[in-house]
Amino acid sequence: MKTYTLTVTCPSTRGIVATVAGFLAGHGCNITDSSQFDDVVTGRFFMRVSFVSEQGVGLDALRESLTEAARPFDMTYAFHDETEKMKVLIMVSRFGHCLNDLLYRWRIGALPIEIVAVISNHMDYQKVVVNHDIPFHCIKVTKDNKPEAEAKIMAVAEDTGAQLIVLARYMQVLSDEMCRKMSGRIINIHHSFLPSFKGANPYKQAYERGVKLIGATSHYVTADLDEGPIIEQDTVRVTHAQSPEDYVSLGRDVESQVLARAIHAHIHRRVFLNGNKTIVFPASPGSYASERMG
């Protein structure tokens, strides 16, 4: 039996859940997991349903059949085959902890994605990427060639069919045009000291100020630098007895975990954009993401 996911967004009103459940049952489908949220502030409704097609009805038939039932609700919906892995393009600069963590999770099957390429503006990680049989592209970026470099990046994304771009500590600012073109399809990770500790050596600055929490934030990239809709966050406590080097080490760990959890939520269609924020449905019991992915 085929396992699928249905995602739904529409204005909030009565009868949405009943309509979706009745539609699936009427087409020989059995719901295995369902989450929904009614945002009373925005008046929007969000729903994610996992189901199996017990009578062999395919995605094309389901998409076409739901059109009529969805029309009265002004419903935006999408069906996805849960066996198909999302194509992901990873970008990195000189901090490799997130890249190495993602490669490990991908290699052991904990992060079910297809890594179509890795792009970097340096050569530091060429060997480790190529040793994983993943295409590596070094695209140098300077203040004089940014438009040309970004055009090359977009060419790689289009040629590989990348559905998601992950900035695994890629330290170049993307253009407004690229952010708009890939809206909701670029995920970034950074420390959560902003706006207090900007620029170089934020962990050293945090140490000197005696902070007690180190955090990381993963979000969708928008034209507003580091201000896109947040997908995942986490913190770890530190004490006066720890060194600046300890801060960096702990920070790298939490960054890696938060980024992996954000990607996991996105590829399983658990994240919905809701204006400047997100709706993130929890993973179903027993899934990999529910273990905090440490």
VOVO-551317 format. One record per residue: x, y, z of N, C-alpha, C in turn; residue number from 1. Coordinates in nm, 2 decimals. Layout:
# VOVO-551317
R       nu       nv       nw      cau      cav      caw       cu       cv       cw   resi
R        X        Y        Z        X        Y        Z        X        Y        Z    NUM
...
***
This chain:
# VOVO-551317
R       nu       nv       nw      cau      cav      caw       cu       cv       cw   resi
R     0.08    -0.12     0.00     0.00     0.00     0.00     0.09     0.12     0.00      1
R     0.05     0.22    -0.08     0.13     0.35    -0.09     0.09     0.44     0.03      2
R     0.20     0.51     0.08     0.18     0.60     0.19     0.20     0.74     0.14      3
R     0.10     0.83     0.16     0.11     0.96     0.11     0.09     1.06     0.22      4
R     0.12     1.19     0.19     0.09     1.30     0.28     0.01     1.40     0.21      5
R    -0.09     1.46     0.28    -0.17     1.57     0.22    -0.15     1.69     0.31      6
R    -0.12     1.80     0.25    -0.11     1.93     0.33    -0.22     2.02     0.28      7
R    -0.28     2.09     0.37    -0.39     2.18     0.34    -0.38     2.31     0.41      8
R    -0.40     2.42     0.34    -0.42     2.56     0.40    -0.54     2.62     0.34      9
R    -0.61     2.70     0.42    -0.73     2.77     0.37    -0.78     2.86     0.48     10
R    -0.88     2.95     0.45    -0.94     3.03     0.55    -1.01     2.94     0.65     11
R    -1.02     2.98     0.77    -1.08     2.90     0.88    -1.23     2.90     0.86     12
R    -1.29     2.78     0.87    -1.44     2.77     0.86    -1.47     2.63     0.91     13
R    -1.60     2.60     0.93    -1.65     2.47     0.97    -1.64     2.37     0.86     14
R    -1.62     2.25     0.89    -1.63     2.14     0.79    -1.51     2.09     0.72     15
R    -1.39     2.16     0.74    -1.27     2.13     0.67    -1.22     1.98     0.70     16
R    -1.21     1.96     0.83    -1.16     1.82     0.87    -1.26     1.71     0.82     17
R    -1.39     1.74     0.84    -1.48     1.64     0.79    -1.48     1.61     0.64     18
R    -1.46     1.72     0.57    -1.45     1.71     0.42    -1.33     1.63     0.38     19
R    -1.21     1.66     0.44    -1.09     1.59     0.41    -1.10     1.44     0.44     20
R    -1.14     1.42     0.57    -1.15     1.28     0.61    -1.25     1.20     0.53     21
R    -1.37     1.26     0.50    -1.47     1.19     0.41    -1.41     1.17     0.27     22
R    -1.34     1.26     0.22    -1.28     1.25     0.08    -1.19     1.13     0.08     23
R    -1.10     1.12     0.18    -1.00     1.01     0.18    -1.07     0.88     0.20     24
R    -1.16     0.87     0.29    -1.23     0.75     0.32    -1.31     0.70     0.19     25
R    -1.37     0.80     0.12    -1.44     0.77     0.00    -1.36     0.72    -0.11     26
R    -1.22     0.74    -0.11    -1.13     0.70    -0.21    -1.04     0.58    -0.17     27
R    -1.09     0.51    -0.06    -1.02     0.39    -0.02    -0.89     0.42     0.05     28
R    -0.89     0.53     0.12    -0.76     0.57     0.20    -0.79     0.57     0.35     29
R    -0.68     0.52     0.42    -0.70     0.51     0.57    -0.60     0.61     0.63     30
R    -0.65     0.70     0.71    -0.56     0.80     0.78    -0.48     0.74     0.89     31
R    -0.35     0.76     0.89    -0.26     0.70     0.99    -0.21     0.81     1.09     32
R    -0.21     0.94     1.05    -0.17     1.05     1.13    -0.23     1.18     1.08     33
R    -0.27     1.26     1.18    -0.34     1.39     1.14    -0.31     1.50     1.24     34
R    -0.27     1.61     1.19    -0.25     1.73     1.27    -0.32     1.85     1.21     35
R    -0.38     1.94     1.29    -0.44     2.06     1.24    -0.43     2.17     1.34     36
R    -0.44     2.29     1.28    -0.43     2.41     1.37    -0.51     2.52     1.31     37
R    -0.59     2.58     1.39    -0.68     2.69     1.35    -0.62     2.82     1.42     38
R    -0.57     2.91     1.34    -0.51     3.03     1.39    -0.62     3.14     1.40     39
R    -0.66     3.17     1.52    -0.77     3.26     1.54    -0.73     3.40     1.51     40
R    -0.60     3.43     1.51    -0.55     3.57     1.49    -0.55     3.60     1.34     41
R    -0.50     3.50     1.26    -0.49     3.53     1.11    -0.61     3.47     1.04     42
R    -0.69     3.39     1.10    -0.81     3.33     1.04    -0.77     3.23     0.94     43
R    -0.65     3.17     0.95    -0.61     3.06     0.86    -0.61     2.93     0.93     44
R    -0.64     2.82     0.85    -0.64     2.69     0.90    -0.53     2.61     0.83     45
R    -0.47     2.52     0.90    -0.35     2.44     0.85    -0.38     2.29     0.89     46
R    -0.35     2.20     0.80    -0.37     2.06     0.82    -0.27     1.98     0.75     47
R    -0.22     1.87     0.82    -0.13     1.77     0.76    -0.18     1.63     0.79     48
R    -0.20     1.55     0.69    -0.26     1.42     0.70    -0.17     1.32     0.63     49
R    -0.13     1.21     0.71    -0.06     1.10     0.65    -0.17     0.99     0.63     50
R    -0.16     0.92     0.52    -0.26     0.81     0.49    -0.20     0.71     0.40     51
R    -0.27     0.59     0.40    -0.23     0.48     0.30    -0.35     0.46     0.21     52
R    -0.31     0.44     0.08    -0.41     0.41    -0.02    -0.44     0.26    -0.03     53
R    -0.54     0.22     0.04    -0.56     0.08     0.05    -0.62     0.01    -0.07     54
R    -0.68     0.09    -0.16    -0.74     0.04    -0.28    -0.65     0.08    -0.41     55
R    -0.53     0.13    -0.38    -0.44     0.16    -0.50    -0.47     0.29    -0.57     56
R    -0.55     0.38    -0.52    -0.57     0.50    -0.59    -0.45     0.59    -0.59     57
R    -0.40     0.64    -0.70    -0.28     0.71    -0.71    -0.29     0.86    -0.69     58
R    -0.17     0.93    -0.68    -0.17     1.07    -0.65    -0.25     1.15    -0.75     59
R    -0.22     1.12    -0.88    -0.29     1.20    -0.98    -0.44     1.20    -0.97     60
R    -0.49     1.08    -0.95    -0.64     1.07    -0.93    -0.69     1.14    -0.81     61
R    -0.61     1.13    -0.70    -0.65     1.20    -0.58    -0.65     1.35    -0.60     62
R    -0.54     1.40    -0.66    -0.53     1.55    -0.68    -0.65     1.60    -0.76     63
R    -0.68     1.53    -0.87    -0.79     1.57    -0.95    -0.93     1.56    -0.88     64
R    -0.94     1.46    -0.81    -1.07     1.44    -0.74    -1.10     1.54    -0.63     65
R    -0.99     1.58    -0.56    -1.01     1.67    -0.45    -1.05     1.82    -0.49     66
R    -1.02     1.85    -0.62    -1.04     1.99    -0.67    -1.18     2.04    -0.64     67
R    -1.28     1.96    -0.67    -1.42     2.00    -0.65    -1.46     2.02    -0.50     68
R    -1.41     1.93    -0.42    -1.44     1.94    -0.28    -1.37     2.05    -0.21     69
R    -1.25     2.09    -0.27    -1.17     2.19    -0.21    -1.22     2.33    -0.24     70
R    -1.29     2.35    -0.35    -1.32     2.48    -0.41    -1.41     2.56    -0.31     71
R    -1.51     2.51    -0.24    -1.59     2.59    -0.15    -1.51     2.65    -0.03     72
R    -1.39     2.58     0.00    -1.31     2.62     0.11    -1.20     2.72     0.07     73
R    -1.18     2.74    -0.06    -1.07     2.82    -0.11    -0.94     2.75    -0.06     74
R    -0.93     2.62    -0.08    -0.83     2.54    -0.02    -0.71     2.53    -0.11     75
R    -0.59     2.55    -0.06    -0.46     2.52    -0.12    -0.41     2.39    -0.07     76
R    -0.39     2.29    -0.15    -0.35     2.16    -0.10    -0.24     2.10    -0.19     77
R    -0.18     2.00    -0.14    -0.07     1.93    -0.21    -0.06     1.79    -0.16     78
R    -0.05     1.69    -0.25    -0.02     1.55    -0.21     0.12     1.52    -0.24     79
R     0.18     1.43    -0.15     0.32     1.40    -0.16     0.34     1.25    -0.14     80
R     0.42     1.18    -0.21     0.46     1.04    -0.19     0.57     1.04    -0.09     81
R     0.54     0.98     0.03     0.63     0.97     0.14     0.76     0.89     0.11     82
R     0.76     0.81     0.00     0.88     0.73    -0.03     0.98     0.81    -0.12     83
R     0.93     0.93    -0.17     1.02     1.01    -0.25     1.10     1.10    -0.17     84
R     1.24     1.09    -0.18     1.33     1.18    -0.10     1.34     1.32    -0.17     85
R     1.34     1.42    -0.08     1.35     1.55    -0.13     1.50     1.58    -0.18     86
R     1.51     1.65    -0.29     1.65     1.68    -0.34     1.70     1.81    -0.27     87
R     1.81     1.79    -0.21     1.87     1.90    -0.12     2.01     1.94    -0.17     88
R     2.03     2.07    -0.18     2.15     2.13    -0.21     2.21     2.20    -0.09     89
R     2.33     2.16    -0.05     2.39     2.22     0.07     2.50     2.32     0.04     90
R     2.50     2.43     0.11     2.60     2.53     0.09     2.68     2.56     0.22     91
R     2.81     2.57     0.21     2.90     2.58     0.33     3.02     2.67     0.30     92
R     3.07     2.73     0.40     3.19     2.81     0.38     3.31     2.74     0.46     93
R     3.35     2.79     0.57     3.47     2.73     0.63     3.44     2.67     0.77     94
R     3.32     2.68     0.82     3.28     2.61     0.94     3.21     2.49     0.90     95
R     3.27     2.37     0.92     3.21     2.25     0.86     3.13     2.16     0.96     96
R     3.10     2.20     1.08     3.04     2.12     1.17     2.90     2.08     1.13     97
R     2.82     2.17     1.07     2.68     2.14     1.03     2.69     2.05     0.91     98
R     2.78     2.08     0.81     2.79     1.99     0.69     2.83     1.85     0.73     99
R     2.93     1.83     0.82     2.97     1.70     0.86     2.85     1.63     0.93    100
R     2.78     1.70     1.01     2.67     1.64     1.09     2.56     1.59     0.99    101
R     2.53     1.67     0.89     2.43     1.64     0.79     2.47     1.52     0.71    102
R     2.60     1.52     0.67     2.65     1.40     0.59     2.64     1.27     0.67    103
R     2.67     1.28     0.80     2.66     1.16     0.88     2.51     1.11     0.90    104
R     2.42     1.20     0.93     2.28     1.17     0.94     2.23     1.11     0.81    105
R     2.27     1.17     0.70     2.23     1.12     0.56     2.28     0.98     0.54    106
R     2.41     0.96     0.57     2.47     0.83     0.54     2.41     0.72     0.62    107
R     2.37     0.74     0.75     2.31     0.63     0.83     2.16     0.62     0.81    108
R     2.10     0.71     0.72     1.96     0.70     0.70     1.87     0.78     0.79    109
R     1.93     0.85     0.89     1.85     0.93     0.98     1.79     1.05     0.92    110
R     1.85     1.10     0.81     1.79     1.22     0.75     1.77     1.17     0.60    111
R     1.64     1.13     0.57     1.61     1.07     0.44     1.59     1.18     0.33    112
R     1.71     1.22     0.28     1.71     1.32     0.17     1.80     1.27     0.06    113
R     1.79     1.34    -0.05     1.89     1.31    -0.16     1.98     1.44    -0.17    114
R     2.10     1.43    -0.13     2.19     1.54    -0.14     2.24     1.55    -0.29    115
R     2.20     1.65    -0.36     2.23     1.65    -0.51     2.36     1.72    -0.53    116
R     2.41     1.80    -0.44     2.54     1.87    -0.46     2.57     1.95    -0.33    117
R     2.70     1.98    -0.32     2.74     2.08    -0.21     2.82     2.19    -0.28    118
R     2.78     2.31    -0.25     2.85     2.43    -0.30     2.92     2.50    -0.19    119
R     3.05     2.55    -0.22     3.12     2.62    -0.12     3.20     2.73    -0.19    120
R     3.23     2.84    -0.12     3.31     2.95    -0.17     3.46     2.92    -0.14    121
R     3.49     2.80    -0.08     3.62     2.76    -0.05     3.64     2.62    -0.08    122
R     3.76     2.57    -0.08     3.79     2.43    -0.12     3.81     2.34     0.00    123
R     3.79     2.39     0.12     3.82     2.31     0.25     3.75     2.18     0.25    124
R     3.63     2.17     0.20     3.55     2.04     0.22     3.53     1.96     0.09    125
R     3.61     1.99    -0.01     3.60     1.92    -0.13     3.62     1.77    -0.11    126
R     3.73     1.73    -0.04     3.76     1.59    -0.03     3.65     1.51     0.05    127
R     3.60     1.57     0.16     3.50     1.50     0.24     3.37     1.48     0.16    128
R     3.34     1.58     0.08     3.22     1.57     0.00     3.23     1.47    -0.12    129
R     3.34     1.48    -0.19     3.37     1.39    -0.30     3.38     1.24    -0.25    130
R     3.43     1.22    -0.13     3.44     1.09    -0.07     3.31     1.03    -0.04    131
R     3.21     1.11    -0.03     3.07     1.07    -0.02     3.00     1.05    -0.15    132
R     3.07     1.06    -0.26     3.02     1.05    -0.40     2.91     1.15    -0.42    133
R     2.93     1.27    -0.37     2.84     1.38    -0.39     2.91     1.49    -0.47    134
R     2.85     1.55    -0.58     2.92     1.65    -0.66     2.95     1.77    -0.57    135
R     3.07     1.83    -0.59     3.12     1.94    -0.52     3.15     2.06    -0.61    136
R     3.10     2.18    -0.58     3.12     2.29    -0.67     3.18     2.40    -0.59    137
R     3.30     2.45    -0.62     3.36     2.56    -0.56     3.33     2.69    -0.64    138
R     3.25     2.78    -0.58     3.21     2.90    -0.65     3.26     3.02    -0.57    139
R     3.37     3.07    -0.61     3.43     3.18    -0.54     3.34     3.31    -0.54    140
R     3.33     3.38    -0.43     3.25     3.50    -0.42     3.33     3.61    -0.37    141
R     3.33     3.72    -0.45     3.40     3.84    -0.41     3.30     3.96    -0.42    142
R     3.34     4.07    -0.37     3.25     4.19    -0.38     3.22     4.23    -0.52    143
R     3.31     4.19    -0.61     3.30     4.23    -0.75     3.23     4.13    -0.84    144
R     3.21     4.00    -0.80     3.15     3.90    -0.88     3.03     3.84    -0.83    145
R     2.97     3.90    -0.73     2.85     3.84    -0.66     2.74     3.80    -0.75    146
R     2.70     3.89    -0.85     2.59     3.85    -0.94     2.62     3.73    -1.02    147
R     2.75     3.72    -1.07     2.79     3.61    -1.15     2.80     3.48    -1.07    148
R     2.85     3.49    -0.95     2.86     3.38    -0.86     2.72     3.32    -0.82    149
R     2.63     3.41    -0.80     2.49     3.37    -0.76     2.42     3.31    -0.88    150
R     2.45     3.36    -1.00     2.39     3.29    -1.12     2.44     3.15    -1.13    151
R     2.57     3.13    -1.10     2.62     2.99    -1.11     2.56     2.90    -1.00    152
R     2.53     2.96    -0.88     2.47     2.88    -0.78     2.33     2.84    -0.82    153
R     2.25     2.94    -0.88     2.12     2.91    -0.93     2.12     2.81    -1.04    154
R     2.22     2.81    -1.12     2.23     2.71    -1.23     2.25     2.57    -1.18    155
R     2.33     2.56    -1.07     2.35     2.43    -1.01     2.22     2.38    -0.95    156
R     2.15     2.47    -0.88     2.02     2.44    -0.82     1.92     2.39    -0.92    157
R     1.91     2.46    -1.04     1.82     2.42    -1.14     1.86     2.30    -1.21    158
R     1.99     2.28    -1.24     2.04     2.16    -1.31     2.02     2.03    -1.23    159
R     2.03     2.04    -1.10     2.01     1.93    -1.01     1.87     1.90    -0.96    160
R     1.78     2.00    -0.99     1.64     1.98    -0.95     1.63     2.00    -0.80    161
R     1.71     2.08    -0.74     1.71     2.10    -0.59     1.58     2.16    -0.55    162
R     1.51     2.09    -0.45     1.39     2.14    -0.40     1.41     2.22    -0.27    163
R     1.53     2.21    -0.21     1.56     2.28    -0.09     1.71     2.31    -0.09    164
R     1.74     2.44    -0.05     1.88     2.48    -0.03     1.90     2.50     0.12    165
R     2.01     2.44     0.17     2.05     2.44     0.31     2.18     2.52     0.33    166
R     2.17     2.63     0.40     2.29     2.71     0.43     2.35     2.66     0.56    167
R     2.44     2.56     0.54     2.51     2.50     0.66     2.63     2.58     0.70    168
R     2.61     2.69     0.75     2.71     2.79     0.78     2.78     2.85     0.66    169
R     2.69     2.89     0.56     2.74     2.95     0.44     2.75     3.10     0.47    170
R     2.86     3.16     0.46     2.88     3.29     0.52     2.88     3.41     0.42    171
R     2.79     3.39     0.32     2.77     3.49     0.22     2.62     3.53     0.22    172
R     2.60     3.66     0.20     2.46     3.71     0.20     2.40     3.69     0.06    173
R     2.28     3.63     0.05     2.22     3.60    -0.08     2.14     3.73    -0.12    174
R     2.12     3.74    -0.25     2.05     3.86    -0.30     1.90     3.85    -0.27    175
R     1.84     3.97    -0.27     1.69     3.98    -0.25     1.62     3.89    -0.36    176
R     1.68     3.90    -0.48     1.61     3.83    -0.59     1.61     3.68    -0.57    177
R     1.73     3.62    -0.52     1.74     3.48    -0.50     1.65     3.44    -0.38    178
R     1.64     3.53    -0.28     1.55     3.50    -0.16     1.41     3.49    -0.21    179
R     1.37     3.58    -0.29     1.23     3.58    -0.34     1.20     3.46    -0.43    180
R     1.29     3.43    -0.52     1.27     3.32    -0.61     1.26     3.19    -0.54    181
R     1.34     3.17    -0.43     1.34     3.05    -0.35     1.27     3.06    -0.22    182
R     1.17     3.15    -0.22     1.10     3.17    -0.09     1.04     3.04    -0.03    183
R     1.07     3.02     0.09     1.02     2.90     0.16     1.10     2.77     0.13    184
R     1.21     2.79     0.05     1.29     2.67     0.01     1.44     2.69     0.04    185
R     1.48     2.79     0.13     1.61     2.81     0.17     1.61     2.81     0.33    186
R     1.69     2.72     0.39     1.69     2.72     0.53     1.83     2.76     0.58    187
R     1.84     2.84     0.68     1.97     2.89     0.74     1.98     2.85     0.88    188
R     2.10     2.86     0.93     2.13     2.83     1.08     2.23     2.93     1.13    189
R     2.20     2.98     1.25     2.30     3.07     1.31     2.28     3.07     1.46    190
R     2.38     3.13     1.53     2.37     3.14     1.68     2.26     3.23     1.71    191
R     2.21     3.22     1.83     2.09     3.30     1.87     2.13     3.42     1.96    192
R     2.26     3.46     1.95     2.30     3.58     2.02     2.25     3.71     1.96    193
R     2.21     3.70     1.83     2.17     3.83     1.77     2.05     3.88     1.84    194
R     2.03     4.02     1.85     2.12     4.12     1.79     2.23     4.16     1.89    195
R     2.24     4.09     2.00     2.34     4.14     2.11     2.48     4.13     2.06    196
R     2.52     4.02     2.00     2.66     4.00     1.97     2.68     3.97     1.82    197
R     2.71     4.08     1.75     2.72     4.07     1.61     2.87     4.06     1.57    198
R     2.89     4.03     1.44     3.02     4.03     1.38     3.11     3.91     1.42    199
R     3.24     3.93     1.42     3.33     3.83     1.45     3.33     3.78     1.59    200
R     3.36     3.66     1.61     3.38     3.60     1.75     3.26     3.62     1.84    201
R     3.14     3.59     1.80     3.02     3.61     1.89     3.03     3.53     2.02    202
R     3.09     3.41     2.01     3.10     3.33     2.13     3.20     3.39     2.23    203
R     3.30     3.45     2.18     3.40     3.52     2.27     3.33     3.64     2.33    204
R     3.25     3.71     2.25     3.18     3.83     2.31     3.08     3.78     2.42    205
R     3.01     3.67     2.39     2.92     3.62     2.49     2.99     3.57     2.62    206
R     3.10     3.51     2.60     3.18     3.47     2.72     3.22     3.59     2.80    207
R     3.26     3.70     2.74     3.31     3.82     2.81     3.19     3.89     2.88    208
R     3.07     3.87     2.83     2.95     3.92     2.90     2.89     3.83     3.00    209
R     2.94     3.71     3.01     2.89     3.61     3.11     2.76     3.56     3.08    210
R     2.72     3.53     2.96     2.59     3.47     2.93     2.57     3.34     2.99    211
R     2.45     3.30     3.01     2.42     3.17     3.08     2.35     3.07     2.98    212
R     2.31     3.12     2.87     2.25     3.03     2.77     2.31     3.05     2.63    213
R     2.34     2.94     2.56     2.39     2.95     2.42     2.28     2.88     2.34    214
R     2.24     2.95     2.23     2.13     2.90     2.15     2.16     2.90     2.00    215
R     2.07     2.84     1.93     2.08     2.84     1.78     1.94     2.85     1.72    216
R     1.93     2.91     1.61     1.80     2.94     1.54     1.82     2.89     1.40    217
R     1.72     2.82     1.35     1.71     2.78     1.21     1.58     2.84     1.15    218
R     1.59     2.90     1.03     1.48     2.98     0.98     1.49     2.98     0.83    219
R     1.37     3.01     0.77     1.37     3.03     0.62     1.44     3.16     0.59    220
R     1.51     3.17     0.48     1.58     3.29     0.44     1.49     3.38     0.36    221
R     1.49     3.51     0.40     1.42     3.61     0.33     1.52     3.73     0.30    222
R     1.47     3.83     0.24     1.55     3.95     0.21     1.60     4.02     0.34    223
R     1.52     4.00     0.45     1.56     4.06     0.58     1.66     3.97     0.64    224
R     1.79     4.00     0.65     1.90     3.92     0.69     1.87     3.86     0.83    225
R     1.87     3.73     0.84     1.85     3.66     0.97     1.72     3.69     1.04    226
R     1.62     3.73     0.96     1.49     3.76     1.02     1.38     3.68     0.96    227
R     1.41     3.57     0.89     1.30     3.49     0.82     1.22     3.41     0.92    228
R     1.11     3.35     0.88     1.03     3.27     0.97     1.10     3.16     1.04    229
R     1.09     3.15     1.17     1.17     3.06     1.25     1.11     2.92     1.24    230
R     1.19     2.82     1.22     1.15     2.68     1.21     1.18     2.61     1.34    231
R     1.30     2.62     1.39     1.35     2.55     1.51     1.45     2.63     1.59    232
R     1.45     2.61     1.72     1.54     2.67     1.81     1.57     2.58     1.92    233
R     1.69     2.60     1.99     1.72     2.53     2.11     1.83     2.60     2.18    234
R     1.85     2.57     2.31     1.95     2.63     2.39     2.03     2.52     2.47    235
R     2.14     2.56     2.52     2.22     2.48     2.62     2.28     2.58     2.72    236
R     2.28     2.53     2.85     2.33     2.62     2.96     2.48     2.61     2.97    237
R     2.54     2.73     3.00     2.68     2.74     3.03     2.70     2.80     3.17    238
R     2.82     2.79     3.22     2.85     2.84     3.35     2.98     2.93     3.34    239
R     3.01     3.00     3.45     3.13     3.08     3.46     3.25     3.00     3.45    240
R     3.24     2.87     3.48     3.36     2.78     3.48     3.41     2.74     3.34    241
R     3.33     2.77     3.24     3.36     2.72     3.11     3.43     2.83     3.03    242
R     3.52     2.78     2.94     3.60     2.87     2.86     3.54     2.92     2.73    243
R     3.59     3.02     2.67     3.54     3.05     2.53     3.54     2.94     2.44    244
R     3.64     2.85     2.45     3.65     2.73     2.36     3.53     2.64     2.39    245
R     3.49     2.63     2.52     3.37     2.54     2.55     3.25     2.60     2.49    246
R     3.24     2.74     2.49     3.12     2.80     2.43     3.11     2.77     2.28    247
R     3.22     2.77     2.21     3.23     2.74     2.07     3.18     2.60     2.04    248
R     3.24     2.51     2.12     3.21     2.37     2.11     3.06     2.34     2.13    249
R     3.01     2.39     2.24     2.87     2.37     2.27     2.78     2.44     2.16    250
R     2.82     2.55     2.12     2.75     2.62     2.01     2.74     2.55     1.88    251
R     2.85     2.48     1.85     2.85     2.40     1.73     2.76     2.28     1.74    252
R     2.75     2.22     1.85     2.66     2.11     1.87     2.52     2.15     1.86    253
R     2.48     2.26     1.93     2.34     2.30     1.92     2.30     2.35     1.78    254
R     2.39     2.41     1.71     2.36     2.45     1.58     2.34     2.33     1.49    255
R     2.42     2.23     1.50     2.41     2.11     1.42     2.27     2.04     1.44    256
R     2.23     2.03     1.57     2.11     1.96     1.60     1.99     2.04     1.56    257
R     1.99     2.17     1.58     1.88     2.26     1.54     1.86     2.26     1.39    258
R     1.97     2.27     1.31     1.96     2.26     1.17     1.90     2.13     1.12    259
R     1.95     2.02     1.17     1.90     1.89     1.13     1.75     1.87     1.16    260
R     1.71     1.92     1.27     1.57     1.91     1.31     1.48     2.00     1.22    261
R     1.53     2.11     1.18     1.46     2.20     1.09     1.44     2.14     0.95    262
R     1.55     2.08     0.90     1.54     2.01     0.77     1.45     1.89     0.78    263
R     1.45     1.82     0.89     1.37     1.70     0.90     1.22     1.74     0.90    264
R     1.19     1.85     0.97     1.05     1.90     0.97     1.01     1.94     0.83    265
R     1.10     2.01     0.76     1.06     2.06     0.63     1.04     1.95     0.53    266
R     1.13     1.85     0.52     1.12     1.75     0.42     1.00     1.66     0.44    267
R     0.95     1.65     0.57     0.83     1.58     0.60     0.70     1.66     0.59    268
R     0.71     1.78     0.54     0.60     1.87     0.51     0.53     1.90     0.64    269
R     0.60     1.92     0.75     0.54     1.96     0.88     0.55     2.11     0.91    270
R     0.61     2.18     0.82     0.62     2.33     0.84     0.53     2.40     0.74    271
R     0.45     2.49     0.79     0.37     2.58     0.71     0.40     2.72     0.74    272
R     0.42     2.80     0.63     0.44     2.94     0.65     0.31     3.01     0.68    273
R     0.31     3.10     0.78     0.20     3.17     0.83     0.23     3.31     0.85    274
R     0.24     3.39     0.74     0.29     3.53     0.75     0.44     3.53     0.78    275
R     0.48     3.60     0.89     0.62     3.61     0.92     0.66     3.50     1.02    276
R     0.57     3.40     1.04     0.61     3.29     1.13     0.57     3.16     1.07    277
R     0.59     3.05     1.14     0.56     2.92     1.09     0.47     2.84     1.18    278
R     0.40     2.75     1.13     0.33     2.65     1.20     0.41     2.52     1.18    279
R     0.46     2.46     1.29     0.54     2.34     1.28     0.47     2.23     1.36    280
R     0.41     2.13     1.28     0.34     2.02     1.35     0.45     1.92     1.40    281
R     0.42     1.86     1.52     0.51     1.77     1.58     0.52     1.64     1.50    282
R     0.63     1.57     1.51     0.65     1.44     1.44     0.56     1.34     1.51    283
R     0.52     1.24     1.43     0.43     1.13     1.49     0.52     1.05     1.59    284
R     0.45     0.99     1.69     0.52     0.91     1.79     0.61     0.81     1.73    285
R     0.73     0.79     1.78     0.82     0.69     1.73     0.91     0.73     1.62    286
R     0.88     0.85     1.56     0.97     0.89     1.45     1.10     0.94     1.49    287
R     1.19     0.95     1.40     1.33     1.00     1.43     1.33     1.14     1.49    288
R     1.25     1.23     1.44     1.25     1.37     1.48     1.21     1.38     1.63    289
R     1.12     1.29     1.68     1.07     1.31     1.81     1.17     1.28     1.92    290
R     1.29     1.23     1.88     1.39     1.20     1.98     1.49     1.31     2.00    291
R     1.45     1.43     1.95     1.54     1.56     1.96     1.66     1.55     1.88    292
R     1.68     1.44     1.81     1.79     1.43     1.71     1.93     1.46     1.77    293
R     1.96     1.43     1.89     2.09     1.45     1.95     2.19     1.35     1.90    294
***
